[in-house]
């Protein structure tokens, strides 16, 4: 009778089998013309498997990493490098920024620093209306954007402002950076209304807003359904 080695991690074995089964199913599509499996999506083994939320299946690998390594990995994905080891690991296995967000950041173009900012809420508020409109749509007025952005409850900072004097801030003040730069995210339409830019491919305002909307939902931090917008 074959003996089982001491210290065998049965939970790890079960998890690996489940992951491999899921990966195998994802590549089981058959080419109807040849009757063979498509070779375009090989089963990945011994590599992190990521989903839309950026969760790493073998996240336990980070337990043995040093603080400096974890910070370098956070920087790679545009994540904050502050905090202790536990915080850094949690950040790495949590919902990561979308690729479009990273691409724009790496290009040194303005991008909201996080998913939960007033700037993010403004982009998503406009996108929720613009996504179903044609080019003749004239955009949203300032008051409309602020009302919708607040109802989404994306930003942890109030649109009404924080601080006093030279350190005062209000949510609308981020509209300036959104409209500036070589490839702006928002432009002001005739009549004073605002729309997302569509020029720039996957780093245009429209595409960035769509990606950030998914990022917010990955964090369970968008109430567009409750606001009647989804």
N, C-alpha and C positions, 0 to 999 in steps of 0.2 A: 504494500500500500504506500502511495507517495505521501510524504509528510509535507506539511505547510510550514515554510520558514517562519521563525519567530519574528514578530514585529511587522508582519505583512499589513499594509494599509488597505483594508477592504473597501473603505469609502472612496479612496483614490482610484482603485481599480474600477469600481462601479461607475464613477464619474467619467473616467476615460472611455469606458465602453459606450456610455450614453452619448458622449461628444462625437466619438467615431461613427456611431450609428446615424446621428443627425447629419454629419458631414457626408456620409455615404449616400444618404437619401437626397441630399442637395445636388449630387452629381449623377443621379440615376436616370436623368432625362435621356430619352432615346431619340436619335436622329431617324426620323421616319423614312428618309430616303435610303439609308444604309443599314438600318436596324442595329447600329452600334451606339454605344454611349458617347456623348460629347466629351472630348478630351480637354475642354477649355477650363474646367473647374476641378482640378485634382484635389483629392482628400489631403488635408493638411495634417501632418503629424509632428509632434514635438515643437509646435509653434503656437504662439498665442492666437486664439480665435476671438475676433471682436465682432460685435453686433452694432446696430445703430446707436445704442447708448454708450458704446465704447467700453463695455465691461470685458475684462480679460478673463478667459475661462481658467487659465492656470495662474491666477493672481497670487497664489501662495509663493511664487518665485520671488516676489518682492520682499518677503520676510527676511531673507538673508542679505539683502542689499544694504549698502551703507548710505548714510544721509546724503552724501555728495552725489552718489549714483542716482538716488531717487530725485534729487533736485534737477539733475541733468535730464532725466526722463520727463519730468514735469515741463521743463523748458522746451523740450522737443515737441510737446503737444500744446504749447501755449498756455500752460497752467501755472498758477501761482507757485512760487518756490518757498513760501513761508510756512512755518509750522514744524511740529515734531514729526518723527518717523511715522507714527500712526496716522497723522493727518495727511501726510504726503501719499501714503499708500492708499488711503481712502479716496483721495483726489484722483489717483491714477486709475483705480478700478471703477470710478463713478462715470457718469456721462461726460464724455470728452467733447471738445469743440468740433464742429463739422469741418470737413476738409476745405470747404470754400472759405470759412473764417480763417483757417490757418494759412491758406494761400494768400489771402489779402494781407494778413499780418506780416507774413514773410516778405511781402512786396513793399513793406513800409508805407502802406496806405492806411488811412484812418479806419478803425473798426471798433465797435463797442468792446470795452475791456472784458466784459462778462455777459452771461445770458440775462442776469437780473438787474439791468440798469435801465434808466429812463430812455437812453438812446435805443436800446433793444426794443423797449415797449413802443416807441414811436415808429420804428421800422415795421414792426409786426402789425401795428394798428393800421398803417397805410396799406400794407400788403394784403390784409384781410379784405379790404375793399377793392384794391386794384387788380387782384388775381382774376376776377371774373369780368373785368371791363376791357373794352377795346381801346385803341389809341385816342379815340375822341373823348375819353373820360377826362374831366378837368381837374380831378384830384380832390383833396380834403382841405378844409380851412383849419386854421390853428386851433380854434375852439373844439372842432370835431375830433381832431387828432388827440388832444389832451383828454377829452372826455372818454374816448374809447381806450386810450392807453392806460388810463387810471383804472378803468373797469376790468382790464385784463389781469391786474394785480401781479404783473411781472416784476416791476421794480421794487426793490426793498427800500428805496428812498422815495419820499412823497414828492409829487409834482409841484406842490405848493411851496416847496423850498425848505432849506435847512440852514442853520447858522445865521449870523448877523454881520452887517458891515462888509468889510473886505472879504470875509469868508462866507458870505451868503451864496446860496445856490438854489436854483429852481430847475425843475425837470426840462423846461423848454430851452434852457440855455445850451443844451447839447445839440440843438438843431443846427447851430453854426458849424461845428466840425462835420456834421453829416453832409453838409452842402459844399464843403471846401475840398481842396486837393485836386490832383490830376484826374482822379476817377471818383467823383462824388457819389454818395449813396442816394441822396435826395436832391431834387431840383424844384425850384419855385415856378409854377405854371403861371401863365397870364391870368391876371385877376387876383393873384396873391395866394392861390391854393398850392398844395404840395403833392408831388408824385415821386415814386421811386424811379431811379434811373434803370434803363434796360440795356444800355450800351456797356460792354465790358465783359460779356460772357458770364462765366460762373462767379465773377466777383462784382457783378453789377448790384445795385441796390435791391432790385427785385429778387435776384437769386440768393443774395446774402440774407434778406429778410425771411425768405422761405426756409432756408437752412436753420436760421436762428429760431424760427417758430418750432421746428422739430426738436431743437436743442432744449428749448424751454419745456416742451412736453416730456422730454426725457427726464427732466428734473421735477416733473409734476408741478410746474410753476407757470401755467397759463390757463386763465379762466375764460377762454374764447367761447366755449360751449355755453357756460353760464351766462355770458354776455350776449348770447344769441348770434354769434359771428361764425360758428362752425356747424 
